[in-house]
Structures are given as C-alpha cells and as structure tokens.
Amino acid sequence: MSPRDLKIPEQRHPEKARRPDNPQPRKPDWIRVKAPTSEGYKQTRDIMREHKLVTVCEEAGCPNAGECWSQGHATMMIMGEVCTRACTFCNIATGKPPEDLDVFEPGRVADAVAKLGLNHVVVTSVDRDDIEDGGAQHFAQTIRAIRHRSPETTIEVLTPDFIRCGPEALEVVVAARPDVFNHNLETVPGLYPEVRPGARYFHSLRLLQRVKELDPTMFTKSGIMVGLGEDRQAVMQVMEDMRAADIDFLTIGQYLQPTPKHHAVDRFVHPDEFAAYEKAAFGKGFLMVSASPLTRSSYHAGDDFAKLRDARFAKLGKA
C-alpha cells in the first residue's frame, strides 16, 4: 500500500471523501489577501524546511501566512501533521498518525525560534488521541527547550483538549510555565456535534478554567469562528461562559471553507459586526480582544501579548 500524499485533498481527509460538496461562496472584498512574495517570507519558509518543522500556517491554509511569515512569525505545529480528530472546519490532515513522537522535535523548534529571533512564539499541535498523555509531556519539553535557547522569548501554547487523558496531562503543560495558555472553543455549543464532533464544549471550557486554578498568574486565551451558522445571542453566551471561566483573551474570526467537502460557510460576517463583538467583549471584562474577519488565534500574537500584559498591569494598578 503506497503512503498517503497529503497534498491531495481526498487523501488528506479520507473521512470527508463521501460527504456531498458544499458550494464555496465568493469571498467579499474585505477578506481577500495578497499572495506571499517577500524576501522575509522566503527566509522564514527556508528555516522551517531546514529544521523539518510543520507549521499550522501552511497546514490549515491560513490567509495571513504571507503577512506573518514576512515578519518572521510562524506558528510551530508539533507532534506530526496528521490529526486523530475529524473536525468539519479544519484543513489539517486527518487519520491515524503514521509516526511516534519525534524526541528531537523540541530541540529543532527551539533552534528555529532562536534563528528567527522571535520575541514571542506560538506552539500548537495536532490532536494525538493515540498517545496516553495526548502529547502533554512533548509540549512541556518543547517549552523547556525554547526557554533554554531563548530565555527572553515569551511562549504561547495552543493545546488540544486532552479529553481522553487524566487531569495530570494538563498539569504537566501548566507546570512548564508557558506565558499564555490557549485552547480554542472554536464555535458555539449548539454546533459542536456538526463542527467539533470529537470534542465537548464544557470540557474545553473547564480545561481553561483549570489552568487558572493551577496557576492564577497564567494568561488564558480562547477563540471562536463565526459564519458557521451561529447567531449573535449564542456568541454572547460563549463570551459569558468564557468570562465565568476567567479567560483573559478572546479571538473571533471569520470561518473560511478550505474545500467543498468541509463545513459550508453560512455567511460572511461584516467588519462592523466584528467591531460590535469586540466592543461587547471588552464590556464583559476581557483584558484583550481581537475580532476581525482575518483574526486567527496566532495573528499578531506577539503584539497582542504585550497589550495583554499592559492591560493586566493597568487593572492591577486600579485595584
């Protein structure tokens, strides 16, 4: 049996092959981005290739890759490029990962971070439900390796939900002391069965709440996409739930459909609606909010981290 070619959509998402096609509507003007051509983009790409690293920017087809990579900002994706979940919105390849975890990967990530001279790095991963701790120890080793090579770099992790693991999995990651712990809720609870069938809304919410219980000083962050079929009231309820779990930072972005086999775009949300969401979220007490059509979890993460820290200092100054 020949190995899968992850560049071919049918082999990338075998579980979606039998799904009917969803039409992909034309994107409005406010969502178009230019193809990446800059020298900085090429340098970042070369460093990623040289260190044999996977990035979520490429795997998920992020529309901001050109802008971020031209500034040397890439989001590292650890633990391989095949995810054990099959979320209907996501373009990362799905199935049974062909390999065990690479013990040398944390060191390669740390080398790339040092070479890129990053002030802030985002490390995410595929879901690895085939591993007992969901990859928690691998996350912790990657954090420690970056700290060792680049002690001044702030580290943001965007983790899986560790739904099949014991509570110690989360404890291992938190004990490694990332500066920001991010886990995305992705959508409103009513859409979970269709959009995130392998996950549970209240489990993800509780995970973020537990981070704060384990380390009250750690920043927590979560994000959702809009345009999947949710309504405004449901988005407002998610904000309330997040604030009840003491989440500091909220991101809201437009869902973009990667292929005809993925979840259909329900609508393109106008920038004015994003501005209204941002205003409402700040009103509910988030320290930092990023809401725009092109917002993604890691977009402008370094600049946003500085604002997040400043917002906490300002709040403590008022206390």
PyMOL commands that set and color helices and strands:
alter all, ss='L'
color gray80, all
select helices_A, chain A and resi 9-12+14-16+29-31+39-50+56-59+65-70+105-116+136-149+168-175+189-195+201-214+232-244+271-283+301-318
alter helices_A, ss='H'
color red, helices_A
select strands_A, chain A and resi 54-55+76-78+82-83+93-94+120-125+154-158+180-182+219-226+249-254+288-291
alter strands_A, ss='S'
color yellow, strands_A
deselect
rebuild
show_as cartoon
